Amino acid sequence: MLHYQTLPVTAFQQNCSLVWCDQTMDAAVIDPGGDLDRLLAAVQRLGLSLKAIWLTHAHIDHAGGAGELAERLQLPIIGPHEGDQFWIDGLPQQSAMFGFPPAQAFVPTRWLHDGDTVSIGQETLHVRHCPGHTPGHVVFHAPQAKRAFVGDVLFAGSIGRTDFPQGNHQQLIDSITGRLWPMGDDTVFIPGHGPESTFGQERRSNPFVGGT
């Protein structure tokens, strides 16, 4: 079975998630934006073997710790889509602008594309490219667990911002309705910030995409 634990990190309270296979205890960390020592303490406490870093997108609060963590533990960085390379290149400037610890730019070990899969232990998750918040944003879907890790595409009661460079509001709406909704109303999603919700709940009541 796939298990996960979400740990808010950085001053932006970004939901970094540890996901693991209970058969092997192999784990990936999704969006290690910072607070690496606290993340690694949680890995140790849970008895996990960290094998990979998965990124939904390359904003500082999601990717700020990725380069350092990869270097420290010799981990592959998987994702996002190459549309976010300019955000990765700008991580040092982003960290200075928002008062984060210095962040390293990097080149992901593997870019992700719509329809790809990622695996940890005996568990496989499906990748959907969901641009709009950033051009290279991806989402990780675990149909076997009815869970989706959606970064900043969708929130409980809101949607991602589209006023950043290369953001696109219509593209974001299309990503939500065309790529998230087909995952099923009963799928629980873990957003980049704030509480979990279900796609069904957001389809009913989200002021931005309700009724779609």
C-alpha positions, 0 to 999 in steps of 0.5 A: 500500500501507498502511505504518505505524511504531509509536513508543512515547510518554510514560512510559506507553510508549503505541504511537502509530502513523504510518500512510501511503499509499505512493502519496501519502506522506500520513499520519495519526497514531494516538493522539499521546499526547505526545512531539510533537517526536519524532513530528514528527522521525519524520514528517520522517525518513520523508518523510511529509505529515501530514494528520490525527490519528486517536484510538482513545479519549481517555485522556491517554496516547493523546490528550494531545498531540492538541490541541496537535498539531492547533493547531500543524499545523492538522490535523483530529482524527478520532475517537473516538466521542462517548461519550468527550467527558467524557474529552476534557473532563477531559484537563487534569485527567488531565495534572495527575493523572498528571504529564503536560505540560499537555494541552488539551481539544478538540472533534474535527473529526469523531466516529466511529461503527461502520461509518464509514471513514477515508482517507489518500491512496489507503488506506481503513480501517474503523471499529468502535466497541468500547466497554468500556475507554472508552464511546467507544473505536474501532478502525481496521481495514485489511483490505487490510493485515490490520492493526488498530489496537485501542488499549486494547481488546486486548493480547498476553496481556491485555485493556483495564482496565474499572475506569475511569469508564464502563468495562464488562467485559462490553461489552469482551468483547463488543467483542472477540468480536463486532467484532475476531474477525470481522476474521480470525485472521490479522489482526495487531493493534497494541495501545495498549501492548506487542507486536503479536499476531494475533487467532488467537493471542489466541483460542487463548491469551489468559487473558481471551478464549481459546477465545471 
